[in-house]
Amino acid sequence: MTTDKIDFIEPSPGGEVPLPEVALRLHPQDHVAIARTNLQPGTILILENNESGARSRVQTRRVIPSGHQVALSERAPGQELR
């Protein structure tokens, strides 16, 4: 058995990226999104406009593998997640 090529999921481009390009937020009020690609540490996710029309940003602290959840805001231990 030989393996000539193993395809891995491409990592996020890094820097600032709009959330919908790299993750899926199921509901606008959800505190998490599901990574569509491997998110690299330091990637800045640009979130949709909030109530005031401003865009907020979240920076990843570590690698988030594709299919895993990424928090979109600071949460205290035990605080509810949606």
KABEL-V8435 format. One record per residue. N is the residue number from 1. PHI is phi in whole degrees, -180 to 180 (none if undefined). PSI is psi in whole degrees, 0 to 359 (999 if undefined). D_FIRST is the distance of its C-alpha to the first C-alpha in whole Angstrom. Layout:
n->(N | N)
phi->(PHI | PHI)
psi->(PSI | PSI)
d_first->(D_FIRST | D_FIRST)
This chain:
n->(1 | 2 | 3 | 4 | 5 | 6 | 7 | 8 | 9 | 10 | 11 | 12 | 13 | 14 | 15 | 16 | 17 | 18 | 19 | 20 | 21 | 22 | 23 | 24 | 25 | 26 | 27 | 28 | 29 | 30 | 31 | 32 | 33 | 34 | 35 | 36 | 37 | 38 | 39 | 40 | 41 | 42 | 43 | 44 | 45 | 46 | 47 | 48 | 49 | 50 | 51 | 52 | 53 | 54 | 55 | 56 | 57 | 58 | 59 | 60 | 61 | 62 | 63 | 64 | 65 | 66 | 67 | 68 | 69 | 70 | 71 | 72 | 73 | 74 | 75 | 76 | 77 | 78 | 79 | 80 | 81 | 82)
phi->(none | -121 | -126 | -77 | -149 | -117 | -89 | -109 | -70 | -64 | -74 | -63 | -70 | 81 | 69 | -96 | -138 | -64 | -49 | -61 | -76 | -127 | -152 | -114 | -102 | -70 | -141 | -57 | -92 | -67 | -90 | -133 | -134 | -102 | -66 | -87 | -145 | -70 | -92 | -84 | -57 | 89 | -64 | -104 | -91 | -92 | -86 | -62 | -60 | -89 | -57 | -85 | 91 | -84 | -96 | -102 | -131 | -132 | -106 | -75 | -100 | -148 | -64 | -119 | -66 | -54 | 91 | -94 | -88 | -124 | -73 | -104 | -159 | -65 | -130 | -77 | -54 | 85 | -72 | -60 | -118 | -123)
psi->(127 | 151 | 105 | 326 | 133 | 123 | 125 | 156 | 130 | 141 | 164 | 156 | 348 | 178 | 211 | 129 | 141 | 136 | 312 | 341 | 335 | 353 | 159 | 118 | 115 | 326 | 141 | 335 | 1 | 145 | 353 | 161 | 162 | 124 | 130 | 342 | 168 | 120 | 127 | 152 | 138 | 355 | 133 | 116 | 123 | 116 | 164 | 165 | 139 | 189 | 326 | 358 | 356 | 149 | 134 | 163 | 148 | 133 | 132 | 145 | 336 | 175 | 133 | 109 | 151 | 137 | 348 | 162 | 147 | 130 | 140 | 2 | 161 | 136 | 137 | 151 | 131 | 352 | 144 | 140 | 144 | 999)
d_first->(0 | 4 | 7 | 10 | 12 | 13 | 17 | 19 | 23 | 25 | 28 | 31 | 33 | 36 | 39 | 41 | 40 | 41 | 40 | 39 | 37 | 34 | 35 | 37 | 40 | 41 | 45 | 47 | 48 | 45 | 44 | 41 | 38 | 34 | 32 | 31 | 29 | 28 | 32 | 32 | 35 | 38 | 38 | 41 | 41 | 44 | 45 | 47 | 51 | 53 | 56 | 58 | 56 | 54 | 51 | 49 | 46 | 44 | 42 | 38 | 38 | 35 | 31 | 31 | 28 | 28 | 29 | 31 | 35 | 37 | 41 | 43 | 46 | 47 | 47 | 49 | 47 | 48 | 49 | 48 | 45 | 45)
